Amino acid sequence: EAVGDIPGISMIPSSPSLTKSNRQYVVLTVDERVFGLSRDELLAVLEAENVLARSYFHPGCHRMLPYSGRFPNKGRKLPVTEGLSERVLVLPTGEAVDGTVARFIAMVISKARESAAEIRKMLERGRNG
């Protein structure tokens, strides 16, 4: 709920067909064109704020052994997987993530969007030394 209204951020809902779920993963996607930062840039912001988000499911398993050695056209045949693996972000979960923590994470994400241009410049300066 806390990130639901942030443009460029989409939550991956848990499947309604599941009768039980441990909700192990809180998965969202980042649309760089709308949000203003890539998934990796947002991840850097979250890490700077001590939010232990992850870019799970990256790279796609077709880019890992044994598949990567068997299929030389690995990226060309799975464009949906390639695209998703560049946009998926997993937020922290567990007992330590209560409503206050969830709202803090959402606030960090929202502020990152508001300051995307400045953040991108700072990250670029950091990469270039």
N, C-alpha and C positions, 0 to 999 in steps of 0.2 A: 504493500500500500504506500509506503514512504517514497518509493521511486516511481510509482505509476504515472505521475503527471510530468515527469522530466522529459522534454522533447529529445528524441534520439536514443532513449533508453527503453528497451522492451523486456519485460519479464517473460521467461519461459514458464508457462503455467504447469503445475503438476497435472498428470493425466486424470481426468474424471473417471476413467474406467478402472482405476486402481481403488480397491477397497481399503487397502492399507498402504501407508507410505511413511517412511521415517524422515522424509524431507531432508535428506542428507545434503542435497545441493540446492542453493538458491542461485539459479542461473539467469543471467540477463545477456542481452546483446547490445552492442554499441554501434549505432549508425553514425559513422564519422561525419558524413555530409550534414546531418541534422544536429548532432551533438557538438561538433566543432573540434573534437579531439578523437584520435583513434583509441581503440581498446587499450593498446600498450601505453599510450600517453595518459589515459585515465588511470591505468594500473599504477603508473609512476606517481601520480598525485595521491592515490589511495595509500600506497606504500609510504609516502612522505608523511602521511597522517597516521601511520601505524595501523592501518586497516589491512588485514592479511587476506586480501583478495587474490585470486589466482586466474591464470589463463589456461584452465583445464582444457583437455581435449585438443591441445595444440602441440605439435602439428597433428594433422589427421593421421590415423593409423596406417594409411596407405603410403605415408612418407617414412615409415619405420620398418626396420627389419622384422620379418623376412620379406614383407610385401614390396618394399622399395627396390630391392634387388631383382625381384621377379618381373616387375612391371615398369618398363622404362618411361612410359608416358603417364606416370602417376598423377600429375597435377592436371593434365588436360582432360582426363576422363571423369573427374569428380568435382565439377565447378561448384556445386552446392556445398559439399564438404569443405572445399578450399575456402569459400567465402565465410562460412560459419566459423571455421577454426580461427579466422582472423578477427572475429567480432565477439566471440563468447567470453564472458567474464563470470567467475563464480565468487559470490560474496561469502563472508564467514558465516558460520552457523554454530549452533550448540547452545549450551546453557548460559554461556557468558554473553550471548547476543540477546539482550532483552529489548524492550521498546525504546529505551533511551539510546542504546547503542545503534539500533536500526535507524532511528531518526538522525543520529550523528552521521552515519554512513551516507544516508540520503542527502543530508545537508552538504557534505563534502562533494558528492557527485553533482549536486545542483550548483554549488559555487564554482566547481570546475567548469561547468558549462558556461556560466556567466563570464568567467575569466579565461575562456579557451584561447583567445588570441595571445594574451599575455603569457599564459602557461606554455603555449607552444613555443613562443620566442625564448623563454627561459630554458626549456628543455633542449632547444636547438643550441643555445649558447653552451649548455652543459656538455652536449655531445661534441661540440667543436673545440672544447678546452677553454 
